[in-house]
C-alpha cells in the first residue's frame, strides 16, 4: 500500500495505521517504519501502545534525518524502538535526529544498499535499522 504522496514527503497517520494493521494480519511480529512526523494524534498513541503491549508486535522506527535534537513520531512513542544513525566510528551522523527516546544507534552513513535498478551508497536513519 502506498503510504506517502507523489513527492514522498506527505501522508496520513491513518494510512500508516492501516499498513501496520495489514502487517499484523499477515503475521508480522516486527515492523520497521522508515518515516515520521513532528506530531502524533492521541488515537495513534493508543494504537502503538495496544500493538506493542497487547498484541506483542515490536515496532522499530527511524529517529529522523533532521540533524538535531527533535522528537519524531512514531519513533519517539515510548513503546516504539527509536533508531538513530551513527558514523562507522560511533559518533552520531550529522544528519541524524536524536532525542531522549532513542534506544539504538547503528551505522547510517555510506551504507551500501540496492535499489530496483542499481547499487548505491546511501545515508540516513532509514539505513540504520
Secondary structure, 3 states (H helix, E strand, C coil): CCCECCCCCCECHHHHHHHHHHHHHCCCCEEEECCCECCCCHHHHHHHHHHHHHHCCEEEEECCCCCCECCCECCCCCCCEEEEEECCCCCECCCCCECCCEEEEEECCCEEEECCCCEEEECCHHHCC
